[in-house]
Amino acid sequence: MNSNYLNEYAKSADGNTFFDGQPITELQRELIAAVDEYGVKWAERAFEHDVNASFPTENYEDLKQMGFLALCVPKRLGGLGADYRTYMLVASRIAYYCGSTANTFNMHNANALWTADMVDGMELTEQQRELHENNRRIHYQNMIDGKIYSQPFSEGSGAAAGRQPFGTVASKTADGWVLNGKKIFASLSGSADYYGVLCTEDVENPTMANTLFMAVPADAEGVSVVGDWDPLGMRATVSRTLLFNNVKIPTTAQMMPSGVYIQAAMHHPHMFMTLTPTYMGVAQAAFDFTVAYLRGEVDGVPVKRRMYPTKQVGVANMFVKLQQAWALFHWATSEFQHSPSRQARMRAFACQYTVMEYCAQICSEAVKVCGGQAMLKTFPLERMFRDSRCGALMLPWTAEICIDRLGYGLLYKEGERDE
């Protein structure tokens, strides 16, 4: 067999062989340590918020006190200056204590992450850059002052997956915009001070290039929260439905200049991975609970079960999957940059899929290994089990979308089509 094809494909092997990982920084250690100071309280509150499907307001008061509502605001503008990888590490530790807090914290921080370094690295006109600098100073100051931002994405269509323009529409006026539309699964609904809304400019024959990113005050006239919230898991996210009926917002509501969102999405695919650390943290928490439970170290269950071979095998299988997920998580989060390589983009999809699926598998294995008593609602494992299954459903990169894009992206080169 002629093996000349390997001359080209060895480059693919290079992409997997040569990995220049990023070491943990002192800032990252300090921020994670700050989370640990509050984390046990968040874990204890999680029981009540899960049962009642209530928003963890007290946790956000803690985050405000910690200065974490400005976690991803650049230091020069008064924030803590966490970059992408720092945010991903910190979020995974928050999720270790409370998955719903980390899930909603992602929605808040994306408003700063997406509008800071990503936009600064793009080619903007002088007018666009001036407008963006003015607008984001306003919103960053709100975050510094303790205001909570959300980021409602889903509409029940293909928009959140990038397949069509958003149905929520913004019409230009003399002094701002008028917003009309609907968002479903809107996390922090009723608790956020601002909703960071992705919408479409009201133009003829709009495309994704006409996407706008607007910060809508929760108390603006025409904004309403409707519907019930009684889901399987991630219950404390309180992701009800948002309605926008002729909502008037000023020009300063624009979180990105017109036309910039689609460029950010194209050149920074890792921006859509910011839910991944939530499920990485839940997976680690489920594993640690299992070990403590089998060692008889969980309060209320002083019986050791570690001596049984079946338990040992189960924990070993969980550990293998956990380490595989962490390895891919660290690799993918270290590759965040403008216009990453094709290999890095494929690895981002693989990371998202692996973490979401392995989190569910690890939690499922934990239930089986720990046994019936651990499924009581007095223990966190039952909640982790339910929370873990939600990860694969999270737009814009659901598990199915990741697999679809991986399969196509690995077999077709850029611009390549079948005849």
N, C-alpha and C positions, 0 to 999 in steps of 0.2 A: 504493500500500500504506500502510495506517495503521501508523505507527511509534511509537505511544504506549507500547508495551511498553518502549521504551528509557528512559522516565522512571524506571522501577524498576530496569532492568538496568544503568543507569549506576552504580548503587551497587556492583555487582559489579566494574565497571571501576575504581572507586575503590580496591577492595581490592587490585588489582594495580598501581595507579599510584602510590599514596602508601605508600612503604616507608621506615620510620624505622629503619634498621639500627643495630646496636650497634658502636661502635668497639672496637678491641682494647685491653685494659687492661694496665697495667704488670705486674700479677700474672700475667696470661696469657702475656705475653712471657717473664717469668722462669721459669715452669713449662715452657714449650716449650723454652727454652734449656737447662734442666736435662735434659730428654729428649735433646737433641742431644749432650750430653756422654757419654751412654751408648749412644746409638743405633747407632753403627757396630758395637760389640761384639754388640748384639742381632742385627743383620743378619747378621753372620758366624756366630753360633751357630745361626741359623735353618736352615741347610743340614742340619746333623746332626739337629736335632730333627724336621725334616720327614722325613728318610729313616727315622728310627727311630720316628716317631710318639711321641716322648717329650716330657714337659712341660718348659717352659723354666724350671726351678727357679732357675738362676743369674740369670735376668732378674728374677725375683721377689725374689731377695736384693738385687739392685740397687735395685729399687723400694722395698724395705723401708728400705735405707740412705738413699734419697732422701726418705723420709717419705711416699712416694706411696701407701702402703697406707691412709693417712688423708687422701687427696687431697680427698674430698668430705665429710669430717667437719667440721662447723662449727668455726670458730676458737675460739669461746667454750667448746667442749668439747675443745679440744686438737688439732684437725686443721688442714689447710691452707686449709680454707674455700672450695674450688672450687665455684662454682655450676654450674648446668646447662650454660650455654654454654661456660664455662671447661673443664669436663670434656670436652665435645664437641671442642673445639679441641685439647686436650692428647692425647686419645685418637687423633685423626687423625694426630698427629705420631708417636705410638708405633707406629701401624700402618704408617707410612712406612718404618720399619725392620723391623718384624716383625708381620705380620698376626695370627698366632696369639696373640702376647702381648697385643695390643690387644683381640682378641676375648674372651679370658678375663679381661682386666682390666676389661672392661665388666661381666662377671658379678659381680666383686668390688665394684665401685663402685656398682652399682645398689642394693646393700643400704644404702648410706649416702644416696645421692641420694633414693631413694624415701621414706626415713624422716626426712629433715631438713625442709627448707623446705616441701615438699609437704604434709606432715602438719601442720606448724605453722600453715599457712594455712587449715586446715579447722576446721569447727565441731565441737569435741569437748566432751564433758562434763568436768567438773573431774576426775572419777575416771579417765576415759580418758587425759586429758593427763598426770596424775600417773603413771599406770602406764607410759605411753609414754616419759616422760622418764627414769624409773628404768631401764627395760629397755634403751633405746638407749644410755644412758651405759655400760652394761656392754659392749655390742657395739662401740661406738665405741672404748672403751678397748682392746678386743681388737685392733682394727685399728691403733690407735696403737702397740700392742706388737708389731705385725708378723704378726698372725694373718690368714690368707687366707680369705675368704668366697666361696662360689660361689652360683649361683642357678639350679638345675635347674628347667626350665620344662616341657619336653615330656613327654607321656605316651603319644603315639601315638593321641590322640583329639582331639576338637574343643575341649578345655578350654583349651589354650594360646592358641587363637585367640579365646577369649571366647564360645564357643558352647554350653558346658555346664560344670557344676561339675567341679573337679579330682577325679580318681579316688583320689588319695592322701587318706586320711582321718585326722583328728585327733579322738580321743575324750577328753573332759574327765574328769579324775580329781580327787581331793581335793587333791593337791599339784602338779598340772601337767597334762600331756597324754600320750597314747599314740598313736604314729604308725604307720600301716600303709599301704603302697603301693609305687609304682614310678615312677621317672623315667628316661627314655631321653635320649640325646644330652646327658648331664649333664657339661658342661665342667668341668674341674679335678677330675674324679672320681679319688680316690686322692691328690690333692695339696692340696686345700683342708682347712682346719682346721674349717670350719663350712659346712654346706649350707643356704642360704637357701631353704627349701621353701615353695612355694605349695600349699596343701592345703584340704580342705573339712571344716568342723566336722561331726561325726557327729550330725546332727539328722534328724528326719523330713522327707522331701521337700526336700532341700537345693537351694539355688539359688546363683548366683554371689555373691549377697550374703553367703553363709556362708563365703566364702573367708578363710582365715587365712594369715599369713606368718610362718613359724617358722624360727629358726636352730637347726639340728640339729648337735651335735658329731659330727665325722667318726668319732671313736673310741667313740661311744655303742654300747652293746650292742644288736645287732639291725640295725646299719647294715652293708651289704656292697656291694662293687663287683664286678660280674660282666660277662662278655662280652668280646669282642675289640674293637679299635679300629684299623681299616685303611681309612680313607676316601679319597676323591678328593683333598680339600684340607683346609686348616685342621687338619692332622694333629697339630700340637703342642698342640691344645686338650685332647686325651685325653678325649673325651666318651663315656665308657662308661656302662653302666646302673647305676643306684642302686636298691637294695632296702631297704625299711624294714619290719622285722618286729617288731612290738610294741616299738617304740623309745620309751623313757620320757624325757621332757624336762620341765624345770621351767616354771613360769609365766613366768619371765624370758626364755624362748626366743621369746616373741612379739615380732616386729619391728614390728608394727603392732597397735593395738587391734582387737578383733573388729569386723567390718563396715566397717572403714576402707579396706581394699584396693580394694574395688569403687568406693568414692567417689573414690579417687585415680585409678583407671583412667578413670573417667567425666570427671573434671574436669581431668586432666593427660594428655591423649593423647600428648603429646610424650615421656612417660616410656618409651614403647615404641620410641623412635627411637635408643636409645643404642648400637645396633650399627652404625648408619649411618657414624659416623666411621671405623670399621675399614676399610670398603671405599672411603671417600674417600681415606684414606691410601694404600691399596694402588694405587688408580688413579693418584695422583700419583707414586708410586714407579715404576710401570711406565712412565709417560711420561718421567720423568727418566732412567731406565735407557736407554730408546730413544734419547733425544737424545745421551747420553754414548756409547752404542754406535756410533751413526752418525758421531759426530765422532772416533771412534778413541781415546776416552779411558778405555775400560774395560780393566782390566789383562788382558793375554793376547790382546787383539784390537786391535792398533795400526793397523788399516786403516781409513781414512776412507771412508764410503759416503754422505756427505751431499750429494754433487754430483748424485745421480741424481734426476730429476724424480719418479719413482714414490715414492721415499723421502720427498721433500719433501711430496708430496700426502698421504701416509699420516700423517706427523707433524702436518700442518695439521689433518687430520680429527680426530686424537686430541686436539689442543689445543682445538678447538671444543667437543667433548663434555666435556672436563675443565673448561673454564670455565663451561659451562652447569651442570654438576653442582655446582661450587663456589658459583656464584651462588645456586642454590636451597638449598644446604646452609646458607650464611650467613643467608639470608632465614628459613628455617624455624627454625633454632636461635636466632634473635633473637626469635622469637615465643613462646617458652616462657612460660606464665603460667597462673594458675588460670582455668579456663573460657575458653579462647581462642575467638575468633570462628569461625564455620563456615568462612569462607574460609581461616583459618589452619590449621584441622584438615585441610581438603582439601589444602592446600599441604604439610602434614606427610606425608600419604600419597604425594603426588606426589614429594616429596624422597626419601623412602625408596626408592620404585620407581626413580626416575631414577638415584640413586647406585648401587644394586645392579646395575641393568642396564648402565649406562654403564661401571661398573668392569669388568664382563666384556667389554664391547665394546672398551674401550680396551686391555685386556690381550690380547685376541684380535688386534686390529690391530697391537699391538706385536710379537707373534710373527711376523706376516706381513711387517711392515716390516723387522725385524731379520734375519730369515732363519734357516736351519737351525742354524747354529752356536750361536745364542743360546738354542736349546732344550735345550742340554746342561745337566745338573744342576750343573755347576760355576758356572752363572750363575743369578741369582735369578728371571729372567723365567718359566722353566718352572713354578716354584712359584707365582708370582703368578697365572699363567694358571689354574692349578688352584684356588687359593684364591678367585679372583674369582668363579668360578661358584657358589660356596657361598652367597653373599650373598642371592640371590633365594629361598633355601629357609629362611631364618632366621625362626622364629616369635618373637613373635606376629604380625609383619607381613611375611609372605612377599610376593613380588612379585604373586602371584595375589590374595592378600587385599587388598593395596593397590588393585589395579585394580577388584576387586569393590566395595570401599567407596567408591572415587571415583565409579564409574559410578552407583551408587545415590544417594550423597550429593549429587551435582551435579544430579540430576534430580528428587529428592524433597525437599521442605522438611521441617523437624522435625515428626514426628507424622503426616505425610501418607501416605495409603494409596490404592491403587486400589480402586474399588468391586468 
